[in-house]
Amino acid sequence: MQKIKSLMTRQGLKSPQESITDISPVENLSIPSKEELRELREQPVDPQAEQEIIDAIEEVYFSDDSFDMVQHELEKLPTELKLLELEECRDKLKKQQAAVSRKVADLILEKQPAYVKELERVTALQTNLQLAAVICTNARRQLSVSKEGFTEACLGLLANQRKRQLLTGLLKSLRTIKTLQRTDVRLSEMLEEEDYPGAIQLCLECQKAASTFKHYSCISELNSKLQDTLEQIEEQLDVALSKTCKHFDVSHYTKVQLAYTLLGKTQTAMDQLHMHFTQAIHNTVFQVVLGYVELCAGNADTKFQKMQYKDLCTHITLDSYIPCLTDLCKALWEVMLSYHRTMCWHEEHDKQATTATPEDAAHAESDELVIDRGYVKKKLEHGLTRIWQDVQLKVKAYILGTDMSNFKYDDFIVVLDVISRLMQVGEEFCNSKSEVLQESIKRQSVNYFKNYHRARLEELRMFLENETWELCPVKSNFNISQLHEFKFMDKCRSPSLSPSRKNESTAIQIQEELSLFQQYLQEGNPFEMHVEQKEEETEDVLASGYESDELEKSAYQDYDSDSDVPEELKQDYVDEQTGDVPLKSVSRETIKSKKRSDYNLNKTNAPILTNTTLNVIRLVGKYMQMMSILKPIAFDVIHCVSQLFDYYLYAVYAFFGRNDMSVPSPSLPTHSGRESGTARMVGPACLYESSGLGLISSRLRTTLNRIQESLIDMEASNENAAMHGTSEDRKEKVPSPHLSQMVVLSNSDTLYGLAQRVVATESLVFLAEQFESLQSHLDTMMPAAKKPFLQQFYSQTVSTASELRKPIYWIVAAKAIDYEQMLLLMSGVKWDIREIMSQHNIYVDVLLKEFEMFNERLADVSRHVRIPLPVSNVLWEHCIRLANRTLVEGYANVKKCSNEGRALMQLDFQQFLMKLEKLTDLRPIPDKEFVETYIKAYYLTENDMEQFIKNHREYSMKQLANLVNVCLGSHINKKARQKLLAAIDDIDRPKR
């Protein structure tokens, strides 16, 4: 179709018939004649077949007019021509040509009416154009006549009017120039009023007006003057901008920002603002420190003003350190608060701009203003970190400029509190973790804390060496939260508050929920609280004398009556078998003392602790307070807290737990303090150790060894101590404490210092309980990587405090009963009797008398010091266990024994148990089976004895050998005896 249109255009506007006749000879070959067209139209045509033929034509035929179809067809011919193939190709092309020709003819006939109609419109347009040309010619002729008729007078009138207008404009210009000459006076007035936007607006308008009249010679000088005035305004504007760094004023800052906006220097203003803030920080800290240095120097020496800030900080005295630090933080707070308020102003300004009303939306901001706003926002956000970094560096230089190792504890806590508050400001200011401040204060804290802790350990040693282990009278409801040192723990606050205090605490709680910048946005300073006088609070932990006396009196009055004592216990003791009253072992006084002792054991009373214990608890509170303020040194502090407990535990063991007859670990020296054991004590010790029951558990032994190796300076008392270790190694250790000369542990009337032993041991147990209550709080402060240390400290040290009861109270139990006398009495008994006895031996009564005396002494001690139930149980357990093992040792010393003698042994032991159960409530009786099993072993046969030896390794080699020699002696031959003795030796060999 395109080819047909281009063909028609090339040939001009001709009829289809004319167009066909004018085609070139080449094209004549491809376009049918009129007769052919008629024949084609007359021939029946299948539209679908025709369309398929047209679709089969190659695309190249429809490409463009320059296409040479003849050349194309010739190129398609094969090299070897065949007539049949040529005819087939020719017929195909003819069919395609016929189909195209029919299609073209149909299209031409279809568009013929439209072509005729358009030709008529063109003819009408030609007629109208000829008419328009005639009209234009007539109009030009009429205008020429009018021009010739215009008079010269009219032109003169117009010239005069124009001259008048020019003179009027000149008068107006002269008046404007006169006004411009007087604007400098008004500009000066506006600058004095700090109306910077108005002054800039006026100056810009004057410059604009001056540029309009720049063709006047007088205006060039005015332009120069206005430019100088504008520069002066910018200088004053920069000074005004710097004032906002220390004291931000909304109206003042609004004027300044509007002025910079008028100048088109919003970004420059923001750059200048940050430079002023940096300068303000430097000038502020320098002036504060310089003021204190000059004040303390007391002379007008100007050398300090020429010093660098870092060097100036080294001249701060200890007395002025905290006031200067407080003022320094106050001044820096003002600078940061100004920056914070500056950001708030821009955020509010941007919010108002973005939430403009629809009417204002018509005056949409230009792209330049949007870019300026984005730049300001990004600059302010980046400036937060930069400002805070500058603050940290200035405070760091101040912190490290003074050696704080000799500060008082309270003063150092104030320093930590101020720095902690400053770090809180930094976190709220720019979400910073204040690494610079943390590192600097950590360095000072570690240095201070090492010296402080060393002094406290020495102080603790002095307390322990002067401690008489008397009970410190505290109230029954005593709790560590009542001490000043633990007031910082919110969860330990007193539950009872007056209404005014409750309202005050509620107000404080609400205030704490707000950020510091919200609390002190308009007035006040978060660092003012550190210079205010703190309210003195009194501790109410010590019990008054009246209260303690009344408690004791009521305790005894409650049990003074015999109304609750069974009748059989009121009677004097009568032996069930003999009817004798040999020793009156259980008298009414004994019952009273027993009941009184039971009361002291079971009734909830005040905790048992000493003044030294209270001092250790206070120290722990101070350490935790320091740790809560400065978490980076939490591990160092907790390690030192553990050393306080370790040293106290080791001291209690060294004073009361070591004795010549106890057999501790080889690495633990057997220093006995004031308690020298007698020769008769060796027997019970050997009995106890030979039985395989260690006094000190392996965990406690490991703990004591660890403390001794890591904390105790064992060579401190040696003259040549310096030769045995470096000063650095020994600097971390403390000499072993020595028991006070006032403490006597060798008096039998006081049960060998039982009262002091109870106070020392139970105060340690109480201290361990307080540590247990603080574990969760310490765990929250401990870094995650160091938490295993805390867990190990609690599991291996704190939990072993109660285990010291065994070795400490065992010494009392071993001395309170005369076990050697019992062995001597048992050795005088004849066991090879031939008749069954109905009366027990005298050694049983002697032993029971010893226990009765022990019970009375225990009651006497309980009148002065409350003996807790676990302590009483341990004492009775030790005494009974030693007595039972002494019985077994006595039976093992028997040379000859008959069956009647074995029955007498059982009678003696049953009598002992029956009377003993009335003296103590301890159940079951310790080592009861140990004695009974040994006595019953006398009845075993040879085979049973061999099995018995293998199964009962708790007996000593001597005791087992006695069973073989005495019980089976005459019933077995020598070979069998040797076999059993060899079995005993095999069992004993690994122990050696």
NORMO-V802560 format. One record per run of one state. SS is the DSSP state (2 for helix, 1 for strand, 0 for the rest). FROM is the first residue (numbers start at 1). TO is the last residue. If there is no record, write none. Layout:
SS&FROM&TO + SS&FROM&TO
//
This chain:
0&1&1 + 2&2&11 + 0&12&15 + 2&16&21 + 0&22&24 + 2&25&28 + 0&29&33 + 2&34&42 + 0&43&46 + 2&47&56 + 0&57&58 + 2&59&62 + 0&63&68 + 2&69&76 + 0&77&82 + 2&83&148 + 0&149&151 + 2&152&181 + 0&182&182 + 2&183&192 + 0&193&195 + 2&196&212 + 0&213&216 + 2&217&243 + 0&244&249 + 2&250&263 + 0&264&265 + 2&266&297 + 0&298&301 + 2&302&306 + 0&307&308 + 2&309&313 + 0&314&317 + 2&318&354 + 0&355&357 + 2&358&361 + 0&362&366 + 2&367&400 + 0&401&408 + 2&409&430 + 0&431&434 + 2&435&466 + 0&467&473 + 1&474&474 + 0&475&479 + 2&480&482 + 0&483&483 + 2&484&486 + 0&487&489 + 2&490&492 + 0&493&498 + 2&499&513 + 0&514&515 + 2&516&519 + 0&520&527 + 2&528&530 + 0&531&541 + 1&542&542 + 0&543&544 + 2&545&558 + 0&559&566 + 2&567&570 + 0&571&587 + 2&588&602 + 0&603&610 + 2&611&629 + 0&630&630 + 2&631&656 + 0&657&680 + 2&681&690 + 0&691&697 + 2&698&710 + 0&711&711 + 1&712&713 + 0&714&720 + 2&721&724 + 0&725&726 + 2&727&731 + 0&732&733 + 1&734&735 + 0&736&753 + 2&754&773 + 0&774&774 + 2&775&781 + 0&782&783 + 2&784&796 + 0&797&797 + 2&798&816 + 0&817&818 + 2&819&827 + 0&828&841 + 2&842&864 + 0&865&868 + 2&869&892 + 0&893&898 + 2&899&919 + 0&920&927 + 2&928&939 + 0&940&941 + 2&942&951 + 0&952&956 + 2&957&967 + 0&968&973 + 2&974&989 + 0&990&992
//
